[in-house]
Amino acid sequence: MAEVDCRELVPERWDDLERLFGERGACGGCWCMSWRTAKGERWERLKGETNRQRFKALVLAGQAHGALAYSGGQPVGWCSFDRRRDFLRLDRAPSLACDDADQVWSLPCFYIHPKFRAQGVAAALLAFALGVLRDQYRAAIIEAYPVKSKAGQKLTAAFAWTGTASLFLKAGFLPVGKLDGGKQRMRWQP
């Protein structure tokens, strides 16, 4: 298990996030903007530099939240969190619908540097994020949207960017909502 130190994202940590994400913006030019796209926006036009600029503007304005994991002073992992309504695509996904979205905080995205995967970085980020959401933001309902997989099935990083069910189950989340769709809505409540 990698020894990591987690810190909340603040504008002064943008350079660390950019260094972690690299030229590809973590994965395929996403820059943690996939869940934030508005209805009608075309992903092919956004990915890459447009997403980088949009996300940087949100971070510098204090409008994007999350946590960075560091090992040896270097950024090695990322976890995004914000109010559910800030992630516009969540409400457009029928299998992720909920009736109390205005009260929900969401943890929709993780990115772990390839050299640090399967070493507990995501679990450390999740524990840190839950603490920040409870203590600083007074979040009473927290959701995640892990990809569904069969028991023992190893997922490639391209499919595990929302986390795995086992990660959230170990942290006390429970499956809720519809059972169809590619992702399972999971909820944590104190």
PEMOJO-V39011 format. One record per residue. RES is the residue in one letter. D_FIRST is the distance of its C-alpha to the first C-alpha in Angstrom with 2 decimals. Layout:
# PEMOJO-V39011
{{RES/D_FIRST} {RES/D_FIRST}}
This chain:
# PEMOJO-V39011
{{M/0.00} {A/3.76} {E/6.45} {V/9.00} {D/12.59} {C/14.55} {R/18.28} {E/21.09} {L/22.90} {V/26.19} {P/28.70} {E/27.76} {R/24.29} {W/25.91} {D/25.53} {D/21.72} {L/21.75} {E/24.23} {R/22.23} {L/19.13} {F/21.49} {G/23.47} {E/26.90} {R/26.24} {G/25.36} {A/21.91} {C/23.60} {G/27.30} {G/28.60} {C/27.43} {W/26.38} {C/25.34} {M/29.03} {S/29.28} {W/29.59} {R/31.89} {T/34.62} {A/38.06} {K/40.24} {G/42.11} {E/39.84} {R/39.22} {W/35.63} {E/36.88} {R/38.63} {L/35.72} {K/32.70} {G/31.92} {E/33.77} {T/35.41} {N/32.15} {R/30.69} {Q/33.79} {R/33.84} {F/30.26} {K/30.72} {A/33.91} {L/32.20} {V/29.44} {L/32.06} {A/34.24} {G/31.52} {Q/31.92} {A/28.46} {H/25.54} {G/21.81} {A/18.64} {L/16.78} {A/13.19} {Y/13.16} {S/11.06} {G/13.51} {G/16.26} {Q/15.94} {P/15.75} {V/12.95} {G/13.59} {W/16.61} {C/17.88} {S/21.65} {F/23.70} {D/27.44} {R/30.39} {R/30.88} {R/34.25} {D/32.69} {F/31.21} {L/34.61} {R/33.60} {L/32.20} {D/35.79} {R/37.00} {A/34.73} {P/36.78} {S/33.95} {L/32.10} {A/35.27} {C/35.54} {D/38.47} {D/36.85} {A/35.10} {D/36.48} {Q/34.45} {V/31.10} {W/28.14} {S/25.99} {L/22.41} {P/23.33} {C/20.99} {F/17.45} {Y/16.71} {I/13.40} {H/14.00} {P/14.05} {K/11.86} {F/8.89} {R/9.64} {A/8.01} {Q/4.42} {G/5.66} {V/7.95} {A/10.97} {A/10.50} {A/10.28} {L/13.26} {L/15.07} {A/14.98} {F/16.20} {A/18.79} {L/20.10} {G/20.68} {V/22.51} {L/24.51} {R/25.59} {D/26.35} {Q/27.61} {Y/29.08} {R/30.03} {A/28.87} {A/30.00} {I/29.16} {I/25.99} {E/25.62} {A/23.24} {Y/24.32} {P/21.81} {V/23.11} {K/24.52} {S/23.35} {K/24.35} {A/22.29} {G/20.03} {Q/20.93} {K/18.38} {L/19.10} {T/19.33} {A/18.09} {A/21.80} {F/22.09} {A/18.87} {W/19.59} {T/20.66} {G/17.54} {T/17.63} {A/19.58} {S/16.87} {L/14.75} {F/17.96} {L/19.21} {K/16.28} {A/17.17} {G/20.81} {F/22.38} {L/25.24} {P/26.92} {V/30.24} {G/33.00} {K/34.08} {L/32.38} {D/33.65} {G/32.24} {G/29.10} {K/26.97} {Q/26.87} {R/27.54} {M/25.37} {R/26.22} {W/24.87} {Q/27.59} {P/27.56}}
